[in-house]
Amino acid sequence: MSAGYRAVTAFLLVSWIIFYILLAWYIGGFIPLDSDFIELAYYPVAGLAWIPIAAWILKKRHREES
């Protein structure tokens, strides 16, 4: 795998993570402050939901390289 290809893959992953953090922060702003149950459910799900897309990016880039 070339250095340029790794750099593009890293750029895509970092871009996705930044976009996801901003999106989760924005959506999290709509959670009412007195809703503990929603917060307990939202933040763990939001913390793990970025992983499938990141794995998909890695798999797609690996297939393109092969």
C-alpha positions as CSV (number, residue, x, y, z in Angstrom):
1,M,0.0,0.0,0.0
2,S,1.5,3.3,-1.0
3,A,1.9,6.3,1.3
4,G,-0.4,8.4,-0.7
5,Y,-3.1,5.8,-0.5
6,R,-2.7,5.5,3.3
7,A,-2.9,9.3,3.5
8,V,-6.2,9.4,1.6
9,T,-7.6,6.7,3.8
10,A,-6.5,8.5,6.9
11,F,-8.0,11.7,5.6
12,L,-11.3,10.0,4.9
13,L,-11.5,8.4,8.4
14,V,-10.6,11.6,10.2
15,S,-13.1,13.6,8.1
16,W,-15.8,11.0,9.0
17,I,-15.0,11.1,12.7
18,I,-15.0,14.9,12.8
19,F,-18.3,15.0,10.9
20,Y,-19.8,12.4,13.2
21,I,-18.7,14.2,16.4
22,L,-20.2,17.4,15.2
23,L,-23.4,15.6,14.2
24,A,-23.7,13.8,17.6
25,W,-23.0,17.1,19.4
26,Y,-25.7,18.8,17.4
27,I,-28.3,16.1,17.9
28,G,-27.3,15.8,21.6
29,G,-28.3,19.4,22.0
30,F,-31.9,18.5,21.5
31,I,-32.0,16.2,24.4
32,P,-34.0,17.8,27.3
33,L,-31.8,18.5,30.4
34,D,-34.2,16.6,32.7
35,S,-34.2,13.4,30.6
36,D,-31.7,11.1,32.3
37,F,-33.0,8.0,30.5
38,I,-32.5,9.4,27.0
39,E,-29.0,10.6,27.9
40,L,-28.1,7.2,29.3
41,A,-29.3,5.6,26.0
42,Y,-28.1,8.3,23.5
43,Y,-24.5,8.8,24.6
44,P,-23.3,5.1,24.5
45,V,-25.0,4.6,21.2
46,A,-23.6,7.8,19.8
47,G,-20.2,6.8,21.0
48,L,-20.2,3.5,19.2
49,A,-22.3,4.2,16.1
50,W,-19.3,5.7,14.1
51,I,-17.5,2.4,14.0
52,P,-19.5,0.6,11.3
53,I,-19.0,3.5,8.8
54,A,-15.3,3.6,9.7
55,A,-15.0,-0.1,9.1
56,W,-16.8,0.2,5.8
57,I,-14.4,2.9,4.7
58,L,-11.4,0.7,5.6
59,K,-12.9,-2.3,3.8
60,K,-13.8,-0.3,0.7
61,R,-10.3,1.3,0.5
62,H,-8.7,-2.1,1.0
63,R,-10.7,-3.7,-1.9
64,E,-9.8,-0.7,-4.1
65,E,-6.2,-1.2,-3.4
66,S,-6.2,-5.0,-4.1
